Amino acid sequence: MNEGGRVLVVDDERMNRMLLRRAVELEGHVVREAEDGRQALDRLGAEPFDVVLLDLVMPEMDGYTTLEAIKKDPGLRHIPVIVISGVEDIASIVRCIEIGTIDYLPKPFQPAILRARLEASLAAKRLRDLEIEYLEQVSKVTGAAAALEAGEVDLGPVSEVALRTDDLGLLARRFESMAREVRAREDRLREEVRELRIEIDHTRQARQVAEITETDFFRDLRVRAGDLRKIIRDDEA
C-alpha cells in the first residue's frame, strides 16, 4: 500500500462524517473533519491536506461556494476535491466539474468506489507535489546561476538539489563544480591584482625617491654633508 495521505472530510451531518472517516481510515489515511465550508477553509489554511471529500448541501457555506474558494486560492487549488453528495441532478454535477472537482460520488457512497477514487486522487496529488518540488529546485539552480553571473556565489540552495539522483541532480553537481572553479579563479585574480598593486606602489616610491635625489638641491646637500664629514674626521684626527 502507498503511504497514507491526509484527508479532510467536510459534511454537516455527523453520521456522514463518521462513515467517511471510518472508510478512509481503514485505507491507512489520516482524517480531519469540518462541519461546513468556513470551517473547512480554516482547516485548509492551518494544515496541509492531500484530498478533500466535500458535501454540497451545508449551512453557513455550501459545497459550491467552498469549492470555488478552494480553486481560487493559489495555495489550495492544487488539492483534489471529491464531491460526495445526495444531490444527483446533472446540472449540479456539471457545475461542480466546471468549478474544478476531480470527481463526483453519490450518497450513500460505495466503499470500493470511494477507495479507487481516493487512491487516484492521492496519486495525482503526489505527482503534482513532485512537479512543484522539481520546478522549485530548477528555480534554485537558475537563481544560483544568475547570482554567479552577478558575482554573488551562494551554493547552499544548489547543494540540496545536487543530492538528487536524476538529471537535475547531475546538472546541479556540475554547476557546483563550475561555480567553485570560477570562485577559485576570481580569488587568484584578486591575489594577483593585490600583488601587482604592491609592486606598482614600490615602483612609484622608488621613482619618487629618484626624482628627489636627482635635484640640484639634493646634490648640494650631499656635497655639504660630505664636507661636514671631512671636517669631523679632521677634528678627530
Number of C-alpha atoms within 10 A of each C-alpha: 6 10 8 15 22 19 23 25 26 30 28 21 13 12 10 18 22 14 13 22 19 13 17 22 15 11 16 14 18 16 19 16 21 20 19 24 28 18 16 23 17 11 16 18 12 9 8 13 20 24 24 27 24 29 31 24 18 17 13 11 16 18 22 21 14 21 24 16 16 24 19 13 10 8 11 17 15 17 23 24 25 25 26 26 21 14 16 13 8 9 10 15 17 13 12 22 15 11 16 19 23 18 17 21 21 13 14 11 15 11 13 10 11 18 15 11 17 24 18 14 21 22 15 18 19 14 12 14 15 12 12 12 12 14 11 13 21 18 14 20 24 15 15 23 20 13 14 16 11 9 12 12 16 15 19 11 15 24 17 15 22 21 13 15 9 10 10 17 20 15 17 26 19 13 20 21 12 12 19 14 12 15 16 12 12 13 12 12 12 12 12 12 12 12 12 12 12 12 12 12 12 12 12 12 12 12 12 11 11 11 11 13 14 10 10 10 10 13 13 11 12 13 11 12 12 12 12 12 12 12 12 11 10 9 8 7 6
